Amino acid sequence: MARIALVTGASKGIGRACALRLAQDGMTVIVNYSHSDADAEAVVAEIKAMGQDAMAVKADVADADQVKEMIRVITKTYGQIDVLVNNAGIVRDEFLLMLNKENLDQCFELNVKGYFFCAQQAVLKMFRKKSGVIINMSSVSSMVAIPGQTVYSATKGAVNSMTQTMAKELAPYGIRVNAVAPGFVQTEMVDQLPPEKKEEYLKVVPMGRFADVKEIADLVSFLCSDASSYMTGQVLVLDGGLSL
């Protein structure tokens, strides 16, 4: 039976690329999303066109009850969860003195609590087989100070710490936990930046370009594979040299 992978925030960007790549690896993929039915179903259709099974499940991962229901639906349909890619998240760039409570709460609810909720529910299912893989999407912002990203960097720093502790807790049960920390990635968000802002960002990347979403997905694929079977608790940076 194919391994069952849940990718959160998989209707576009990095999540979509991860979903497609894991499908290429032969996995059945659950495409989690919170807003666009059409985008999620398009990803499912693309996966099914490869000959792999897929299912879209709408859920706000910041809501513990919705996460429980999502996992219930997945296990009722497929009986197990083998891989969790915690990817759903938001960026709310604000300088400290402009920070408002609403944005602070939203970022921590989704970027931190959402990861906890999904990991907790997925692990309950992984325990049965004494095996599983969790990949948490972090960011180079957790390591490099970028003005205006106080909150975002704090949430991703939390992701790094939780990754290490989860890895230590879950290793005895055959569950590996790692994180991927991308730098600037060519996504819809970057596409919307003014040209001068893009040039500003490119100047600080030694390789002189943004990452392609497929490059992030390739690393996620590696972390889900037997090629990384002795790796856990690591935060792998993929940033074109930005953090050097």
N, C-alpha and C positions, 0 to 999 in steps of 0.2 A: 504493500500500500504506500502511496505517495505520502511524504511528510506534509503536515498541515502548517501553514505559516499565516500568521495574522500580522498585517502591516497597518499601523494606524496613520491617519492622514494620508491615505494612499491614492486620493483622486487626482493629485497633480504633483508637480515638482519632484523632490527627492523621494517622497513616498511612492509615487507612481513608478519611478525608475526602479526602485527596490522591488516592488510588486512584480513588475515585468521580468526583472532579472531572476528572481526566485522561481518564477514560473518556468523560465528557460532552464533552470536547474532541475526541473522535474517536480516541483512542489505544487500542491494545491494551495491557492492563495485566497485569503479573506481580505477584501478591500474595505477597510474601515474609512468612513468619511462622516462629516458633520453637516455639510451644506448641500452641495450640488449632486443631485441624483444622476443627472446626465453625465457628468464627468466620471463618476464612480462606475456607472454602467458601461461607459466607453472603455475603461480599463479592463473590466470583466470581459467584455467582448473581445478585446485584443488578446487577452490571455487564452480564452477559449479557442480563438483562431489558431493559437499555437498547438492546440490539442490537449491543453491542460484544463483542469477544473478550477473554477473560481466562483466567488460569491461576494456581493456587496452587502455590507451591514452598516446601517446608519446608527451612530452613537456619539454622543459628546463624552469623550474620555475623562473629562473633568468631573463628570457626574458618576459617582460610585454605583448607583443603582442601574444606570444605563450600561455601564461596563459589565456588571454581573449578568444582565440580560443578554448582552452581546456574546459573552462567553457561553452562556446557556444555549443560545441558538447555534453557535459553532459546534459545540460538543454534541448537541442533539443531532446535528446533520452529519458530522464527520467522526464523532467519537473521541477526538483527542486534539491537542495542540502541541506541536513540536517546536515551533519557532515563533517568537514574538519580536517584532521590530517596533519599538516605541519611537515613533517619528512625529506624531501630531504635536504642533507647537505654534506659538506666535511670537512675533517681535514687536515690541512697543518702545521705539527709541525716544528717550526723553532725558534731558539733563536733570541732575539731582533736584535743583530748585524748581523745576517745572513738573516734577513727578506728582501724579495724582493717585489716590487710593484705588480707583477703579482699575486703572491699567496695572498697578502693582498686584492687585488681587487676581486679575485675569491671567497674568503671566505665571504666577505661582500655581494657580489652580490647574492650568493646562500643562505647563512645562515641567512641573514637579509632581503635584498630586496625581495628575493623569498617568504619569509613568508608574507611580506606586500602585494605583488602582489596577492598571492592566497587568503589571507584573504579578501582583498578589493573586489575581484570579487565574492567570495563565499557569502560575506555578502549582496551584492546587490540582490542575490537570496533569502537569508534567511529572508530579510526584508518582503518579500511577505507573509510569514507565521507567522511572528513575533515569530520565534523560530529557534534555531540552536545551534550547539556546535562546538567550535574550540579548538583543542589541539595542542599546539606548543611543539615540541621536543627540550628541552634544554639539559643541561649537568651539572653534578656536578662540572665540570671545571669552571662554572660560579661563583662558591662559594669557591672552593679550589684551591689554587695556585699550578699549576703543571708546573715546568720549561719546556720551549719549546712550551708552548701552549698559548703564549701571544695573538695571533690573534684569535684563536679558543675560548678562554675564553672571549675575548671582544665581539665576535659575540653572544655567548650564554648569556652573561650579557645583551646584547641588547634585546635578545629574552625574558628574564625575565621581563624587563622593559616594553616592548611593550605589553606583556601579561596582565600586570596589568592595563595599560592605556586603552587598547582595551576593557578589561572587564568592566571598569567603563563607557566607552562610549556606549557600546552595551547592557548593562544590561536592560536599559529601553525598549529595543526592543525584549526582550526574548532570547537574544543570550548570552550564557556563554562561557568564554574563560579561559582556564587553561593551565598549562605547566607541563611537566614531565621532571625531571632532573636525568637521569640515571648515575650511576658510570660506572665501567668497565663492559662491556657486552660481552658475548661469541659470537662474530660475525666472519665473514671471516677475518676482519682486525686483530682481536686478534689472530686468528689461525695462521696468518703469522708472528707473533712476535717470536723472538728467545726464546728458553726455559728459558734462564737466565733472560730475560726481563719480561716474564710472572711471574716468581718467585718473582722478585722485586716488581711488582705490587700487587701480592697476599699478600705480607707481610704487606701492608698498609691497607688491607681490613679486619676489625675485624671478619667478618663472614668467611674469608678464602677462598672465591670462587668468581668467576665472576657471574653476573646475566645471566639467560637464557632469550633469546629474548621473550619467552612466558610470563615471569614475567612482562616485560615492557608492553606487549600487554594487559595483564590482568588489569593493572592500567588504560590504555587508555580506555578499555572497561567500567570500573567503571565510569570514567569521562564522558563518553558518555551516561550513563544510568540515569534513574530517581533516582537512589540511591544517586547521587551527585547533585540533582536538586537545592540545595541551596548553591552550591559551585561555586565561580567564582573569577578570579584574583589570583589564587594560583599557586605556583611552588612546586610540590610534588617531593621530593627527594627519589630516590630508588637506594641506593648505598652500601648496606651491611654494613653500619656504617662508610664508608670511610671519610665522612665529620665531624664526631664527634670529 
